[in-house]
Amino acid sequence: MIELAMIVILGIVAQWVAWRLKLPAILPLILIGLLVGPVSTLYTADGAKLIEPIWNGKKGLFPGDGLYYFVSLAISIILFEGGLTLKRSEIANVGPIITKLITLGTLTTFIGGGIAAHYIMDLSWQISFLFSGLIIVTGPTVITPILRNIPLKKDVSAVLKWEGILIDPIGALVAVLVFEFISVGEGQAYTKTALIEFGKILLFGTTFGFTFAHALAFAIKRNFIPHYLLNVVSLSVVLLVFIESDIFAHESGLLAVVVMGMVLGNMNLPNIKELLYFKESLSVLLISILFILLAANINLEDVKLIYNWDTAILFAIVVFAIRPAAVFLSAYKSNLKLNEKLFIGWVGPRGIVAAGIASLFGSKLIAKGEPGAEIITPLVFTIVLGTVLLNATTARLFAKLVGVFLNKSEGILIVGASKVSRLIGRYLQRNNRHVVLIDNNRSNVEKAKNLGLEALTANIYSDNLTDNIELNDVGYLMALTANSDINSYAIDKFRSEFGENGSFRIVSSDEMADPENNPKEGLFSHTDDFIKLMETTRKYPAIHEIELTSEEHYHGLIELTRKDDDIIPLFIKTPSGSLEIIGSFSDNVQEIREGFKLVYLGKMFDLDVEDEEESVVITESD
C-alpha cells in the first residue's frame, strides 16, 4: 500500500516540477524511478529497492507478468487519447511527409539503428534489430510538452505531433516481428509467421478500431449512455477494443486504439471535449505511474553493462545521424524548408512505448536465455532518457538557431465564433494569417469549420486551452463574444499567453454610452458593441478594402464611419499585406502613406472610388 501511494504522490510531484520548469514530465519521472529503484540499493539498509515493481518472493507490486499487463493497458489509454487529438485539417499541407516519416523514416531508423548497434555494441543481429525496432517510436508523451513551449509554424508542429502518435503502433509492430524472429527462428518458418502476424495486426487493428469507434459514436449520439457514465463507458470500450484486438492478433491492440481515437476525434460528436479532458487527466496519472515503475524495474547491474563509451557513441549516431537521415529522406521534394527539416531531425525524443515494450521483451528474452537480452532494457532507457534530456533542454535554442522559432507570433485567436467572428476570420485567413476561433457553442464552431476556418469547441474558463499546441504561434487575441464579462475575462486570463502582440475586445453597451472611459484594449470602434456588429453583419455581410492616399484621407474616412452605423473600421493593410488592428478610438495607428488600405465591415462608402473592392462575402442563411 505504501509503495503504491508513493508512486502516485511522487508521480504528481514530478508532473508539477515539469510544469514549473517547462520540461517534459518523463524526465523527472524517470529520474525519480531510478532513485527509488536501482539507485536506492546503494543507500538502503538491506540493499533492496525502495520500490520493487515485480514480486520477487519477498516484496514487489506485480506478480509474474502483471506489470507488463498493466503497462500494456495503460499505453492503450494513452495512445487512444493521442488519437483523439489528431485532426485531418492539421495535415492539409504536410500529409505526404508524415506518411513518409512513418514508412521510409521507420525503415531508415530500423536498418541504421540495427547496423550501428551490431557493430558498436557487439550485439547479435537479432538483438541489434530488436533494439532498432524499439527506438523507432518518438511518442506524444514527450513531443507534446516540448512543442507547447516553443512557438513554431503550424506545419512543423503538426508533423512532429502526428508522427509521435502514429509511429507508436508501427514501432510496436516492428518490435513484435523481430521478437517473433528471435523466438521462432530464421528461415521459412519465420517468414511465414512474420507475414501472417503482419497481416493479422493490420487487419484486426484497423477493423476493431474503426468498428468500435462508430459503435461508440452511435451510442453517444442516440443517448444510449447517460452523461455521468460517458467517460467510464468510453474507457471500458477502449480497454475492450485493445484486449479483443490483441486476442485475435498479438500486439494489434495499440493500432486498434489509435485508429479508434482518430475516427472519434474527427467525428461531429457531442461531449467529445469532455471525453478528451477525462482521458488527458487519466493519461497524466498513468504516465506518472508507468515511468516510475519501469525505471524502478531496472537493476543496477544492468545499468553498469551500458556505462561505457560504446553506449555514448551509439547514442550520438542515433541522434545526430540516423534521425536526421530519416527526416531528410522522408522530406525529400516536400514543401518543408531546410531549417524546418533540420529542426524536425533534431527533435526525436523516445517515449513510453519504447520503454514499456523494451521492459517486456527484454525480460522474456532473458528468461529464454537469449545472449545479449539483458542489455536491451537499460540500453533503450538510455536512449529514452538521453533524447528527452537533450531535446527538452535544447529544442528552444535550436529552433532559434536554425530560424524556425517564431520571434513574433502572428497567429490570431478569436474568442467567439459568431457570424461576425467568422466573417473577420475568413478575411484574415484569406490574407495568409493563421486564425483560430474558439466558442463553447458547437453550432457556431461547426459553421466556422464548414467555411474552412480552424475552430475549437472550448471553454475559456478551462486551463486546457493553454496546453493546445495548435495555438503556439498565436500572438494576437480578439474577444468578440456577446458577453462583456467573458470578453474581459479572456483578455485578463490569456493576455500573456496569446496576446503578446496585442489583446483587444469589443466595447460593452455601458462603455459605449460613456466613450470617455473606453478601455485601452477596445476593438474597432468605441461606438460599436456586439449588437451593432451583428446587426451590421446581418444587413451587410461583407468586408471591403479602400485604398488610402494620405493620413488626412484615413481620418476623413474614419469620421464618416462614426456618422454611419452601417460601416465599422477593422484594419489597416499595408502594401506588403501586413495588417494592423484598429483600436476603438482609431487614433493609435502607424503613419498612413499612399498605397495603404482601410479594411472595413458593412456597406460600401458612398464615394466615387474605383479601386475599392469587396474582399469577402458570406452567404450563410443565419
N, C-alpha and C positions, 0 to 999 in steps of 0.2 A: 504493500500500500504506500509506504513512504517513498519508494523508488518511483512509482507511477506519479505521485503528486510532485516529486522533484522534477521529473521530466516536463510536466505541463508548466510548472512555475518557471523553470529555467528557460523553457522554450519561449514563453511570452515575454520574459525579461529580455531575451536575445532579440525578439522582434521589435521591442521598444527601442533598444540600443541601436538596431539597424535603422529604424525610422529617424532617430535623432541625428545619427551620423550620415544619413542618406547613403547607406550601403545595402547591398543585397543581404537579406536575412540569413541566407545559407552560410555566410562567412562566420558570424558569431555562433551560429548553431553548431557548425562542425567543430569549431574551437572548443565550445563547451562540452560537446560529445567526447572529444579526445581527452579533455581534462578530467571528466568523470569516468572515463573508460580506461584506455591503456596507460595514460599518464598517471592516473590515480594509484596504480600499482606501485609507484615509486615512493609514495608517502603514506599509504595505509598501513596499519599495524600488521595485518596478516598478509599483505601483498595482494589483496583481492581488489577488484574494481568496485568503485562506489556504486556503479550501475552495471549490472550484468544482463544484457538483453536475452541471452539464450540460457535456459536451465542446464546447469552442469552437475546436477545431483545434490548440490548444497544450496545454491541460490540461483536466481535468474527469473526473468519475467515470462518468457515464452518457451514452452516445451517443444522439442523436436523442430519441425518446420513452421511452427506457429508464427514466428517473427516474419517469415517471408510471405505467409498468407496475409498477415496484417499489412505488410509493405505493399503487396500487390493490390489489395483492395483500396488502400489509401491513394496509391498512384492513379488508380482508375478514376477516383473522385476528382483529383487534381487535374487530370487531363480532360475530363468532361467539362470542368469549369473553364479551362482554357479554350476548349472548342466552342463554348457559348459566346466567347468574345470575338470570334472570327467572323467578320462581315465581308461579304463579297465585294461591297463597294470600296473597300480599302485597297483592293489589288487591281483596280482597273488598269493601272499603268505598269505594274510590276508582276503580274501573274506569271508570265513566262520565266522570269528569273527565279521565282520561288519554286516553280516546277523543276527547273534545272538544279537548284540547290539541293532539293530532296531526292534527286536521282543522280545526276552527274556528280554533284558535290559529295553525296554519300559514297559513291563508288571511289572517288578520288581519296577521300579520307580513309576508307576501308583498306584500299590497296597500299596507300602511302604509310598509314599507321602500322599495318601488319609487317611490311618490309622493315620499317625503322625499328619496331620492337624486336624483330628476329635478330637483326644484325647488331643492335646496340645493347640489348639486354640479354642476348644469347638465349632466347626462349625458343621452344619448338614452334614450328609454323602454325600448329593448331592453336596453341595458347596465344601466340602473337596476333593471329587474326581474330580470336575472341576478344582480345584487348582492343583492337582497332574497331571491331563492331560495337563495343560498348562506348567508345569515345566519339561515335558519330553524332550522338544527340547533343543538343545545346540546352534546351529546356526553358519553358516560360517562367519557372520559379526564380531563375537568376537573370534572365534577359529583361523581364518587365521592370524590376526595381531600377536597373541601370538606365533604361530608356525614360523612365518617369522623371529623372533628374537632369536630362540633357535635352535642350530644345533642338530638334532635328527636323529636316524636311520630312513630310509625311511619308513619302515613298520609302525612305531609308528605314524609318521606324516600322512600317508595315512589313518590309522584307524580313527584318530580324524577328519580329513578333510571330509572323506566320511560320517561318522556318522553325522557330523554337518549339511550337506546338505540334506541327505536322511531322517533324522529324523524330519525335519521341517513339511513336509506334513503329516507324521504319527501323530505327536503331535497335529496338527490341526484337523485331523480326529477324534482322541480320544476326544478332547475337544468338537467337534461338537456332538458326540454321547452322551456325558454326558449332554450337553446343551439340546439336544432333550429329554433326560430322565427327566430333570427338567421341561421342557416345556410341554411335552405330559403327563407325569405322569408314575407311576410304573405299573407293571403288563403286561398283554398280549399286550395291545396297544403299550407300549414302545418296547417290544421285537420285535414285527412285524415291527415297524417303524425303529428300530435300524438296523435290518438285511437288510431291503430294502435300507436304506441310505448307509450302509456299502458297499453293493454290487454295488449300483449306483456310489458311489465315485470311487471305484476301476475300474469299467468298463469304465465309461466316462473319468476319469482322464488319464488312460493308453491309451485308444483308441484315444482320441483327441490329446494327446501329441505325440504319435507315428505317427499318420497320418499326422498331420500338419508339423512335423519335416521333413518327407520325401517329402511332397509337397513343402516346402520352399527350401529344398536342390535341388530338381528337377528344380525349377525356377532359382536358382542361377547358377547351372551348365549349364543350357541352355541359360544363359544370357538374361532371360526374364526381369530381373531387372537391370536398369542402375546402374553403380557403385556409382554414387553420391546419389542414393536413397536406396542403400542396407541397411544401418543402420536403417533408419527410417521405411522402409518397414518391416524389421525384428522386430522392436519394435512394430509396429502395429499388426503384426501377433501374437506376444506374448500376447498382450492385448486381441486380438480376441479369441485366444485359452482359455485364462483364463476366459473370460466372457462367451463364448459359453459353456464351460465345467461346469461352475458354474450354468448356466441356467438349464442344464439338471440334475445336481446333486450338491446341495449346498455344498460349500467348497471343491469341487473336482478340482477346478482351480489350487490350489497350486501343487497338484500331477501332473496335466497335464503339467505345465510349467517346472517342474523338469525333467519329462520324455522327454519332447521336447528338453531341453538343453542337457541332457545326450546323446540322439540319435544324435543330430547335432555335439556335441563335439567329438564323436567317428567316424565321417564320414571323408572321404578324401575330404574335402570341401574347394574350393578356397575362399580366403578372410575371413576365419574363425577367424584369428587373429585380423583383423580389426574389425570384429563384436564383438569380446571379449573385445578389448580395449574400444570400444564405450560403451558397456554395463557396463564395470568397471567404467568408468567415470560417467555414469548415476547413477550407484548404489551408488557411493560415495556421489553424490548430494542428492539422495533420502534418504539415511541413515541419512545424516546430518539433513535433514528437519524432517524426521519421529521421531527420538528420541527426538528432542527438542519439537515437537508438543505433543507427547504422555506424556512426563514428565511434560510439562506445563499444561496438561489437568487434572492432579491430584490436588485435593483440599487439603488445609492444614488440614481440619477436618479429611479427610481420612488418612492422614499421622499420625495424633495423635492416630488413632484407633490401629495402629500396633506398636506404640512406647512403647514397653514393653518387659519384659524378655521372655514371651512366644514366641514372634517372633524370638528372638535370639536363643532360644532352637530349634525351628523348622528349622531355617536356618542351625544350626550346624548338625542336624540329616540328612537333605537333602544332605549337602556337605560331611560330614565325615562318614556317614553310608550308606545312600541309594545309592548314586552314586558309591562308591567303591563296594558295594554288587552287583549292576547291572553289573559292569565291570567284576568282578571275576566270577560271574555265567556265563556270556557270553563267557569269555575266558577260561573256564574250558577245559582242554585237548587240548588247542591250542598251537601253536608254540611260543607264546609270553612268555618271561621270567618274573619272579616275579617282577623285578624292572620296567619292561615296563608296566605291569598290574597296578602297584602302581601309575605310572605317569599318565596313561590314566584315572584311577579312581580319581586322584586329579584334572585333568583339565576337567571341565564340565560347563563352563560359559553359561548362558542363553542369548538369543538374541532377535532380532526384532519380530519374530513370536510370542513368548511368550508375549511380551509387547503389541503388536498390538491386538491380539485376546483377551487378558485379558481386555483391554480397551473396546473392542466391546461388549463382553458377559457381562462384569460387568455392563455396563450402561443399557443393555437390561433387565437384571435381576432386577436391581434397579427399573426400570420402571414398572416391573411386581409385585414389592413388595415382592420379594423373601428375606426371612430373611438371613442376613449374606452376601448378594451380595455386599454391599458397601466395604467389606474388600478385595475382590478378586483383584482388580486392584492395590492398594498400596502394598498388600502382594506379588503379583507376581513381581512388580517393585523392591521390597526389595531383592527378590531372584536374579533378574537380576543384579541389581547394586552391591549387595554383592558378587556374584560369579565372576563378571567381575573384581571388585577391588581386590579380593583375588587372582585370577589366574593371572591377569596382573602383580601383584607385587611379586608373589612368584613362578610362574611356572619355571623360570630360576633357582632359588635357589633350588627348589625341584628336578628339573632334575639333578642338580649336586649332591644333597644329596643321591638320590636313584641310581645314576650311569648310567642314560640314556643320559646325556649330553656328546656330542662328544668333548672331550678336544682337539683332533686333528682330524680335518675333513679330511677324507681320500678319499672323492669323487673327481672325476676328470671332469672338464668341458673342452671340446674340441671345440674351435671356428672353424667352418668349418666342413662340413660333406662329403668331397670328398672321393674318393676311398682310399687314404692313411689314412685318418682320420678314416674311417670305419674299415679298417684293424687293425689299432692300437687299436681302441675302442673294437673290438671283442677280441683281445688278453687280454686287461686289464679286460674286463668283465669275461672272462674265468678264470682269476686269482683272482676272487672274489672282484673286485673293482667296486664301483658304478660309472658308466660312463654316462655322458650326452653330446650329440653332439648338437650344435646349428648352424643353417645356414638359410639364407633367400631364399635359393634355395629349393623349395618344392620337386623337383625331388630327390635331394641328401638326403633330410630328409626322404622321403618315402623309398628310397633304404636302408637307415640305419635301419628304423623300420622293413622292411622285413627281415633283418638279425637278428632281435631280440634285437636291440640296442634301448636305450631310446634317442629319438631325438626330438628337438623342432624347429619349424619354428619361427625364432626370428631375430630381427634387433638389433645389438649391440648398435646402436645409440639411442635406446629407453630406458627409465628409468624403464620400467615394468619388465625387466629381474631380477632386484634385489629384486622384490617382490615375485618371484616364490618360493614357499615353497619346491618344489621338489629339489631345489638347496641348501637347508640349511645345507647339510653335505659335500658340496664341499670345498676342501682346496687346490686344485691344478688347475692351469689354463694353457692350452696349446693352443696357437694360431697357426692354421695350414691352413690359407687361402692363396689364390694366390695373394692377395693384401697386400703388405707390410704396407701400411698406416692403413688398418683395423687391422692388427696384432698388430701394435704399439699402436693404439687407444685402443684395447681390453686390452692390458697389463696395460696401464696407467689408464683406467677407472675402471677396475674390479680387480686390484691387491689386494686392501684391502678387497673386498667383497669375492672373490673366490680364491685368490692366497696366502692365509696366509702362506701356507707351501712351496710355490714355484710358480712363474709365468714365463712361457717360451714362446718363439716364434721362428719360423724358421727364419733364416737369409735371408735378401733380396739379390737380384743379385748384387747390388752395394756393399753391405757389404761382400759378398763372394769374390769379387775381391780385397778387402782390409782387409785381415784377421786380421791385427794388430789392427784394430778399430772395431772388432766384439763386439756386445752388450753383457753385462754381463748376460742378460736373454736369450742368444742364445740357441737354442734347437738342440740336437743330434750331429750336426756337423757344423763346420764353412765353410765347402766346399760343403754343400748340401742345395740348396734353394728349393722352391716349385716345380720348373720344374724338378729338378733332383729326388726329392722324388716321383713325379708322374711317371716319366719315369722308375725309378727302380721298382715301384709298378706295372706298366704296364707289364714289362718284367718278373718280379719275384714276383707275388702277394702272398708272404708268409713271416711269421715271424719265426725265428729259435732261439733255445737256444743252447749254447755250454758251457760245464762245464769248470770252470777255476781251475787251480792248484796253482796259485800264482799271486801276483801283477805284476811280470815281464811277466807272461803269458798274463795277461789282456792287458798291454801296447803293447806287441808284436802284439796281435790281432787288437788293435786299429790302430797300424801303418799299418797293412795290409788293413784295411778299407779305410785309406787315399789314398792308392795307387790303390784301385779298386772302380770305380764309381758305381758298382752294389751291394755294401754292405754298409749299413748305420747302425751304432750302435744306440740303443734306450734306453735300461735299463740295470741296474744291478739287478739281482734277488738273494736274499739270500736263504739259506736252509729253512728258515721259510716261504718263499713265499712272503715276502715284496719286493717292487720294488723301485728302485731309478732311477730317470730320469737322463740321461747323458747330461751334458751341451755341448755347441758347441766345446769346446777345450778338452773335455773328461778327464780333469785332476782332477777336484774337485769332486772326488768320495770317498766314505768311504774306509777303509782299506779292500783290497781284500784278502780273505782267501780261502782255499780249500773248495769246495762244493758250492761256488758262481757260478752264471752263467751269461754269457753275452747274452743279448737278442738283436737280430739284424734283420734288414729288408733286403730282396733281395735274392741273390743267396747264396748257402751254401759255406762256406770256403772250399777251395781246400786242405783239410787236412785229414789225416787218423785218424779221431776221432770217435770212436764207440759210445760214449754217446751223440753225437749230435742228436737232434730230431727236427722235424718240428712241430710247435705248432699250427699254424693257416694257412689255405689256403682259399682264396676267389676265387670262380669260377664264378663271375659275368661276364656278357657279355660286360660290359662297359670298 
